[in-house]
């Protein structure tokens, strides 16, 4: 998913974690359970853990195989930005349902897919995404093979490690 991020709401949050971020978002956007959200958090992260998945090493390498070769890193007292999306559960056939957050350090030397974070003195910004466009490839390979819904357990394991 991509977007031109234009937050419609921003709030100062003294303490925020990967476990409390959805509660904070629902506080500033009540009655938006079935909406997509673009999310940004700027702040100091006393602890942050993220993964870096390598590219596929060969065509048709599975997500499970790629994740087995990933690197997991943890940092303390890192200043930076978290950015990503929330996708509602009903979209799981065509999107990763739930939170998908990434991190980039202020110096842009560290970052990856977030597994866990704690933030202090953070600014949480968000925007509801009301338009979602899917563009399918126009290739012979895509058009000639049946695509099945991914195993949700494998996707969940890869996303939440």
Order of alpha helices (4+ residues) and beta strands (2+ residues): beta-alpha-beta-alpha-beta-beta-beta-alpha-alpha
